Amino acid sequence: MSPSTPPPAAASTARVATPAKTLLRAPSSPHPSRLPHISMSTSSPRAPPLAAAAGGRGAAAVAPSLLAADPGHREAVLLAARAAMGNCLGETRLDLAVPGLRLAAKGKVRDVYESGEHLVLVTTDRQSAFDRVLASIPFKGQVLNETSLWWFNRTRHITPNAVVSSPDKNVTIAKRCTVFPVEFVVRGFVTGTTDTSLWTVYNKGVRNYCGNALPNGMVKNQKLSANILTPTTKAADHDVPVTPDEIIKSGLMSKDDFDEAGSKALSLFAYGQQVALENGLILVDTKYEFGKTADGTIVLIDEVHTPDSSRYWIANSYEDRFKSGLEPENVDKEFLRLWFKDNCNPYEDKVHFPVRDNHKCKIRDP
């Protein structure tokens, strides 16, 4: 992947028709002795770039994506996704197969294993929204991991990160660090459907959110005059919006650490918006997580600018659709949120409507 080519997106996940989703394969090369010895191959090419989904500058080097006007290609992609439907990576249990690994945490999407001074993060195909797992999506974990790796590499000029290596398309090995219990959410637009989304709270009359004053008269999907930081606490079941003062007063972070991480988050977002726009996309909002290494360095962790942690809109249709009161074309999981909101109460209903296979395959309807 060339330095100017942006990362993969949900809309183009299914074009990589991997025949089997296994986590134990013959190694292609020896791993450093101090790293967890996970037998996985890294010989196949990286996932398709995000620009392909929008027909942007980086799209020319790869096959057309789901958003391209190519019905034959589109059907081939959907057939590949359907064929892989029963082969999603939902569970990992590497601790039962790899000596020295211990399952440290099982998140909604990632399983985290400990091995000495390193962590092994396995990004599964589990799809989460509304603080719960909704379904498993073919190739989703690979897309998230590959996207993050691309952005981790491209943003080293802004902040160091915890990545050590990636022995598999779904796996990242990272340096162990102390994780700040705060998610740094950065927003450029008034939008969203979840309880903590900016449009949800704004529509209820909130005009000061996480320490940010908001003007009256804004409408859904409108661009903010400036990007804003809206942090949340990393609660077990539900993220809680919080102000910078509350973070510091409660001891979640020191003022110096928060100021440094917050500045990094805003710089990362501005850079992400620039790269996205150059390739036909709008980076609408996202979240970052940071940790501190043993030597006191604040590093970027977890994921960066993925279609799971971010909203992406198609740039060339945004203005017309906004003026017409239509939802923007998106390349993320917002369509799934909207579908669940239309069919059930995603926060309160104990049993959800099952996600249809055509939704899983398409990721979104272009």
N, C-alpha and C positions, 0 to 999 in steps of 0.2 A: 504494500500500500504506500503510495507516494505521500510525502509530507503535506501536500495540499488537498488530499482526498479525505473527506469527512467519514465518520464512522457508520456502522450499520444501524438500521432502524427496524421497528416492529413490522413495518409494511413490507420489508423485503426478507423477512426471516425464512420463509418457507423455500426460497430458491436453493438453499444448500440441502440437497436431498441425501443426508447421511443415512445409510441403511440401518444402523443400529446405534442406540444411545446407551453405551456401556461406559463404566468408569474404570475398568481394568483392561488395559491393552498392552501389547509388547512395547517396551520403551524404544524410542528411536535413537536415543543417545544417553550416556550416563549423566546423572544429576550430581551436582556438588555434594560432597559428603555430609555437609552440615545441614542440607535441606532435607525435608521429608522425602523418602524414596517412594514416589507414587508412579507406578508403571502406566504411563500414558503417552500417546503419540502426539507429536506436534508437526507432522509432516505436511498436512493438508493446508491449503491457503486460508487466510483470514476471511471472515464473513464479509458480505457485500457492504459498500459504503452507504451512509445515510443520504448522501447527495443523490444517489440513484433513485431514491423514492420520490424526489422532487424534480428530477430532471435537471439538477444543478450542474455546476462546473465539473464535479468529480464523477458525473454519471457516465461519461463517454467510455471509460475504461472497463466497464462491466456490462453484463447483460441487462436488458430492461427490467424494471421492477414492476410490482403490482400496480403502481400508479401510471405506468406507461400505457398508451393506447394500443395494446397488443393482446387481443382476446386469446390467441393461441398460446402465447406465453403465460398469460394469466391462468388459463385452465391447467396448463402443465404444473404451474406452481401449486395450485389448489389440490391437484391429484397427488403431488408429492407430500403435501401436508396431511391429506387424508390417510395416505399410506403409513405415515409416521404417528398417527393419532394414538395408537396403543403402545407406542414406544417412547413416551415422554419420560423425562428424568424427574420423577416425583420424590423418590427416596434415594439416599446415598449409602449410608452406613459404611463408610470407609474404615471406621475404627475396627470393624470385624474382619477386614481384609488386608489392611496395611499396618504392620507392626509399628508401635510407637505413637500412633494417632489416638487422640481422645476427643470424643464429641464434646465441644465446649458450649455450643449454643445451636439451637434449631430455630431459625427465624421463619418468617412467612415465605421467604423466597430463598434465602441462603442457609446452608448448613456450614458451621464453622468448627474446625478441628484444631486442636493444639498439638504442637510437636516441638518441644524445647523452646527456642527463642522465636519460633515462627508460628504463624497461623495458616491453615489451609482453608480457603473459602471456596465452597462449591456452589455455584449459581444454578439452581434447579429450573425446571420448566413450570414451577408453580406460579400461578397468576394471582396476585393479591390486589385487593381494593377494599375500601371501607373497613380496614383493620381486620380482614379475614381472607383466607384463601378461597378463591372462587372456582378455579379450574386449573388444568395443566394445558399449556400451549406448546405445540411442536416447535423446537429450535429456539424457544424464548430464552432459555438460560445461556445458550451460546451467544446470542445477540447481545444480551446484557453484559456478559463478561468481555466479549470482544470490543464492544463500544467503550466500556470503561477503560480497557487497556489502551485503546487509541488515544482517549482524552488524557489519561494519566501521563502518557508519553508526551503529548502536545502541550501540557500545562506546567512542565517543570520550571519554566521561566517565571511562573507566578508563585508556585509553592512546591516544596518537596512532597513526596508521597511515600506510602508504606510498601509499595509493590516491590517484590524481589524477582519473581519469575511467574510464568504461566505454562505449566506442563501439559495442559489440556484446554480445549476450547471453553470448557465450563469451569475451569479451576484457576485460581490465583493464589500464589503463595506470598504472604506479606509478613513484614516485620511486626513483632508484637509491640504494642504501645498501650498507653492508658487512654481510653476513649472518653472524650468529653460527653456528658449525658445531655447533649443539646444538638438538635438538628438545625442547620443554618439554611432556612428556606428563603430564596430570593425570588422576587416577583417583578415582572415588567408590565403585567396587564391585570385588570379586574376580571377574573374568570373563575371557573371551577364548579364542582358539584358536591364535593365532600363537606362535612361539617366545618372543617377548618379552612376551606377554600375562601379566598378573598371575596369573591362575589357572594357567597353564602352569607358571610357575616355582614358585608356591606349592605346587602338587600334587606337585612334585619334592622338596619339603622345604625350600625356601628360606624363611627367616624374617627376613631383612634384605635388602631389595631397594632399591637405589639410595639407601641411607642411611635407609630407613624400616623400623622394627621392626614385624613382623607377628605377631599372636597365633596360637597353635595353635587348631585346632578349627574353622576357617572352612570353608565349603563354596562351591561354584561359584555365582556370581551373588549372593552375599551382600553387603550394603552395608557399607562400611568405617565405622568410628566417626568418621572425619574424612577429608576429601579429602587425597590425597597427591600429591607431585610426584615423578615417576620419569623423569628426563631420559635421552635417548639421544644419542649422537654421530650426526652426519649422514654416515654412511659411504656410499660409492658403491653397494655391493651389499646391505648389510645393516646396519640400525641396531643399535648396540651400547649396552645399558644401562650407565649410568655414574653414580657418586655426585657430589654437588656438590663434594666435596673433590678428586676426581680431575679434574673439569673445571677447577678453579682451579689445581691443581698442574701440570697439563699445559699450561697457558697457553691453553686454548681460549677462556676468558673471564676477565676480572678478577673479583675478589670483588664489587666494587660493581656491575658490570654484571650478574653472575649474580643477585645479590640483588634488584636492581630488576626484571629480567625475570621471575624466579621469582615475585615478589610480584604482578606484573601477571598472570601466568598463573593463579595461584590466584584472584585477584579476577575475572578473566574467566570462569573456570569456575563460580564461585559465582553470578555473575550469569546465566550461561547456564543453569544448573540452575533458577534461579528463574523465568526466562522460559519454559523448557520445561515446568516443572510447572504453571504457570498455564494452559498450553495442552494439558494431558493427556499430556505426555511426560516421560520421565526422561533427562536427559543423563548418561550412564554414565561415559564417559571421552572424552578428546580430546587433540589435540596442537596446540601453538602454535609459531610461529617468529617470531623477532625480528631486527631489524637496527639498525644505527646510522647515522644520516645524517651528512653532512659537518659539521654543527654540533654533533654529539655527542648528539643526541636518540635515545633508544631507541624504535623504532616497531614496531608489529605488522605482519607481512607474510604473504604466501602465501595462506592460507585460514583461515576461522573457522567452527567449529561445523557443518561440512558433514557429510552422511551418509557421506562418504569418510574424513574425518579423525576422526569421532566415532562413538560408539555411542549410539543412541537406543532406548529401550524404551517401550512403551505403559504408562502409569502405572496405569490402573484395573484392569489384569489382572496386574500384577507380583506382588503379594503372594500371590494364590491359586496362580499358576503356580509361584512359588518354593517354597511349602509343599508342592506336589505333585511337586516335583522336575522340573518341565518348564522348557524354555528359554523365556525371556521373549519376548513378541511384540516384534519389532524393526522399525525403520524406518531401515535402514542396509545395509551390504554384508555383515553377519555371516552371513546365510543363504547367501551365495555361498561364504564361507570354509568353513562347515559342509558344504556340498555337496561341495567339493573334498576336504576331509578324509575324507569318507565314500567317495570314489571313487578317490583316489590319494594318493601322498605329495607334497604340493604343493611341498616344498622340494627333494626329491631326484630325482623323476621328470623326465626330460628332456622328455618329451612328455606333456602333460596331456590328460585327457578334454576333448573340445570342449564348450563351454557351449551348452546347448540353447536354441533360440530362445524357448521358453516361459519359461525362466528369465530371459532377457534382457528379455522383454516385461513380465513380472510384477514384476521387481525383488524382490518378496517375495510369498509367498502369504498373504493375510490370513486 
